[in-house]
Amino acid sequence: MFENLTDRLSKTLMQLRGRGRLTESNITDALREVRMALLEADVALPVVRDFIERVRVRAVGQGVLKSLSPGQEVVRVVRDELTLLMGEANEALDLRVSPPAVLLVAGLQGAGKTTTVAKLARWLKENGSKSVMVASCDVHRPAAIKQLETLAEEVGAAFFPSDPSQDPVAIAENAIIEARRQFHVVIILDTAGRLHVDAAMMDEVRRVHAAASPVETLFVVDSMSGQDAATAAKAFDEALPLTGVILTKADGDARGGAALSVRQVTGKPLKFIGVGEKTDALQAFHPERMASRILGMGDVLSLIEEAEQKVDRDKAEKLVKKLNKGRGFDLEDFAEQLNQMREMGGMAAMLDKLPAGAALPPGAKAQMGDRELVRMHAIIGSMTRQERLHPAIIKGSRKRRIASGSGNQVQDVNRLLKQFAQMQKMMKRMKKKGGLARLMQGMKGGMPPGMPG
């Protein structure tokens, strides 16, 4: 997300950063570039106008122009204003009510609403609310009920059964009664979507809302719809008292205009973003972290949080113990490290959160995507156990066999072995403690160890 915007802004602000002194003319030229970058990112025009004016007023102030490093001060102003634009800080769900806390999820059809309900249930379970029930009030799309039932089982949430013949209001009321009877902490109600905002849809969701009295009313919107995302959210907010927005498919939107427009247009906080199809691909939205990522400064805090949640600590500890006993880092260990990276969204996703990641050329990032990780796994999978445990024996004929067996070229095998050798060297330097944290530390300087340069 934001790839194009990050590239444009980073280049523009880098030119300012390098100047010894700034003038209003310098700043005006730079802000013209920033304005074009935001418009190309599909940020709503009124939002762009307000943002540029706020930055201009602060940037030409005496505190900036007379500072020791005015270029860096302007970058700080832009970062602060981006953060303010998106909401200053993360606004958490308000669950401080007598259980069950009712969350109502609304949105247009095709935005990924039902999947988001399951993602939200999983996120809540993994972040403190141990008992979550989900229910579908969507009687217009029978497949939605079955879909939610399947997803609920996958994420370990209780499912309240419903039927297309029932009234959505009755479903909501009965689901809440059942959630209370079973002592669930949270119940999430999935409501019907339409292809566009219409009177019948709004009337139905208003009736469900009135019956359920939710503590949170969340609007799910597709980030790929750009400015329309903010417009649709505003239309729903006029019909329902929304408490927040969830932006889906953010991983497929290189522009990011919706994320920058939603708060300003609706006045409602962006609480979560969906960054993939899997049920664990939902992240709490932190404006200050996102502003840093947009400006190519990375988001190490989110990376650390992801590592804490998704890295298998038992496996990491076993690896450290193995290394401490003097047994070498082999290709089976390397394959496990690749698995951990995939769990965290792949190497490219990790790079986006590192300060040096934005400076990498697109070609280098492409070599670190899921496709490259799959290729590396295929190569290791075509080796015998003896070869994985003793990589030094992999010579000419073995390389040709492995390449053929994995559908790759010999040079691909050579590249993997080179990357493994680099990782092996790094692992030799590891002490008793650190594990993945040390691997992260090694990455902060730029290109991660063991990856193509």
Beta strands, then each sheet from edge to edge (+ up, - down):
strand 1: 101-107
strand 2: 132-136
strand 3: 158-160
strand 4: 186-190
strand 5: 216-222
strand 6: 244-248
strand 7: 270-274
strand 8: 282-284
sheet 1: 3+ 2+ 4+ 1+ 5+ 6+ 7+ 8-
end
